[in-house]
C-alpha cells in the first residue's frame, strides 16, 4: 500500500512539473487562466482548513502541491525564457544571472518541500514485550566535553530513572573533557580537567551510572562514542546530548520499534528545547510563536520518514548496536557525523524511522555567537557529506533517498541566495542595473501568482509551526557568516573541524553582539534604497510599476534586517539551570502554617516558580515553604528566594532544600519527567497566524528590537 502511494504521489507531482516545464511561456496562458488556477488553489486551501487545520487530507495535500508546482514551473519557465537581460551591459547580465540562480535555489527548495511534505508519517509506538527478559538491553550514552557538571548531572539523574527494566539498561557518562591528555596538561588547564573529571565520577557513583573517558579527543564526539563502544555491549544505544534531559517514558515508547522491525537501525525523536534561542530571547518571542526548530522536527522529519529518509540528528535517538558495528561505528569523515552515519547504514539496506513525540528537554545556545557556531557546523557538515561521501556514488540507496539527501546539502546554500536577494534592490535603485527584463503586465501574469501561491502553500503546510516572514529573519541573521563557512568548505572540504556549541552560559549584563556590524550596513543600505526608490517613483513615472515592485521588496528586507538588529541586542541571562514552564495544581504552606491551593508556573531541578493569587498569605524572602504535589502525593521543602507581581498575583521563586538522592530524583521527575506535558507545551505553540497579522507582528518586534539595540550602543560596545 505504501509503495503504491509513493508511486502515485511521485507520478502526479512529476506530471505537474513536466507539463508546466514543456509549455511555451507566452501566448498559451491568458490572464484569466492564471487567475482561475490561483483561485482553485485558494479554494483548496480554505476547503482543507488553511493553516488552522492540523491534519490535512491526503488528496488535498497532493492537489495543493500539484497546483503550486504548476504555477511555480510556469514562473520559472518565464523567468528563464523571457527575462534574462541579454543585450544589455555585462554587469546587467552578470547580476541578472546571479538573481536567477538565487531564485532557482528558492524554487528548488520549495519543490523539494512539496515532495517531502506531501504525505508525512505519524507513527504510533509499538508496545514492549510483556516478558522483561525479552526487552533488548540498552546502553544510554551521555557525551560531554566542557559543560558544567551540574548540567550533566540533571541528565544523568533523569536517564537513571527511565521506566524500563533496570537490569536491562545502563547509563554512561562519556567525558571528553577529562581525557588523559587533558588531565596531563600543565597549569590551570590540567587542574581544571582533573577537577571536572572528579566531579563527573562522583555524579556517576552517586546515581548509579558509569564514568568513561579516553586517552585523547581524536575525532571529537564521534570518536568519544566509538571509544565507548569498546566497553559496552547493549543491543540498543540511546544517545543523549548532556543537556537533553529525557522523560521517564523515553525507552518505553521507543524500544518497541526495534522489537517490531529487526531491520530498523535508527529511531530519531524531536529535540525539544525548554530555553529560547538567542533570537527568540532577545526579541522576547519565546512561547509567543512556534520555535524555529519546529518546522524541521514537526513537519520535515515526518515527511522524510514517508520516503524512508529520516536521519540521525546526534541526540534523542536510539540506534541498533549490531548495525553500528557493521558500518564501523559513528562516522567521522564530516563534522555532521550523525547524517553521515545514517547514509552509511541506509546504503546497506537498513531502515530508519521518526517518532514525532517530544521526550527530551534541551538547551539552546545563549548567545548569537554560539547560535552561529552551531549553524556554521551544520552547514559545513552537510556540504562536506555531499563533497566527500556523495550519495549518488553510494550503493543501496533509493532514488528518493539520493534526491532528498542531496537536497539537505543543497538547502544550506541558502546564505548565498539570501545575500544575493538582499543586494539586488539597491543595485537596481541606485545604479539602474536591469537584472530582469519584464513589464508590469508580465509581473502580474507570472510573478504575482507564483509569489502568492508560494505564500499560501507555506501557510497550508507550515503555518502552524512557522509564521510568515520569520524564516527570512533567521536566514538573514545567518546569511553572511554561513556564506563564509560554506566558501571555506568548498575551497577545502577537509578543513572544518568539530566545534562544541556552548550551552549553559551565564550572561551577567545586556550587551550588543560583536557580530552586529554587518547588519548596520545592510539595514542602512535598505533604508536609503527606500528613499531613493520613493524619489524615483515621483520622477520616473514610466518605471513606476517596476519601482513599486522593488520598493515592496526592499521594504520587507529593511524590516527583516531591523528585526535581526533587534535580535543582536543580547539580554542578560543569569539562570544556571533550565526551567520548564509547567502549570500544575499544588498545595503550599508557609512556615508550617495552613495549606493554600495554588499552582506552579515553572519547575527546575533546583526550584519552582509558584503563582500566588492576590489573596494575602504573608510570604517573605527566606521563609520556609512546603510544596505538596497533588498528582504525585509527595512534597518538597524550599525557601523563598524572590517574588514579583504579575497577572493580578505574585510569582514566588522557591529554591528546594534537597536532602537526599530521592529528593533529587523527585525534583528532576517533576520538572522534566512527563512527555505528555512536553507534547501539550509544544502543541500550545503550534498556533498559526494570518499573513497580515504576521506582518504586523514583524513590524512590532522589528521596530521595538531595533530601538532597544540603538539605545544600548555605547562608545565602547561590549562583545560576546
Secondary structure, 3 states (H helix, E strand, C coil): CHHHHHHHHHHHHHHHHHHHHHCCCCCCCCHHHHHHHHHHHHHHHHHCCCCCCCCCCHHHHHHHHHHHHHHHHHHHHHHHHHCCCCCCCHHHHHHHHHHHHHHHHHHHHHHHHHHHHCCCCCCCCCCCCCCHHHCCCEEEEEEECCCCHHHHHHHHHHHCCCCCCHHHEEEEEEECCCCHHHHCCCHHHHHHHHHHHHHHHHHHHHHCCEEECCCCCCCHHHHHHHHHHCCCCCCEEEECCCCCEECCCHHHHHHHHHHHCCCEEEEEECCCECCCCHHHHHHCCCCCCCCCCHHHHHHHHHHHHHCCCCCCCCCCEEEEHHHHHHHCCCCCCCCCHHHHHHHHHHCCCCEEEEECCCCEEECCCCCHHHHHHHHHHHHHHHHHHHHHCCHHHCCCCCHHHHHHHHHHHHHCCHHHHHHHHHHHHHHHHHHCCCCCCCCHHHHHHHHHHHHHHHHHHHHHHHCCCCCCCHHHHHHHHHHHHHHHHHHHHHHCCCCCCCCCCCCCCCECCCEECCCCHHHHHHHHHHHHHHHHHHHHHHHCHHHHHHHHHHHHHHHHHHHHHHHHHHHCEECCECCCCCCEECCCEEEEEECCCCCEEEEEEEECCCEEEEEECCCCCCCCCCCEEEEEECCCCEEEEEEEEEEEEECCEEEEEEEECCCCHHHHHHHHHHHHCCHHHHHHHHHHHCCCCCHHHHHHHHHHHHHHHHHHHHHHCCCCCCCC
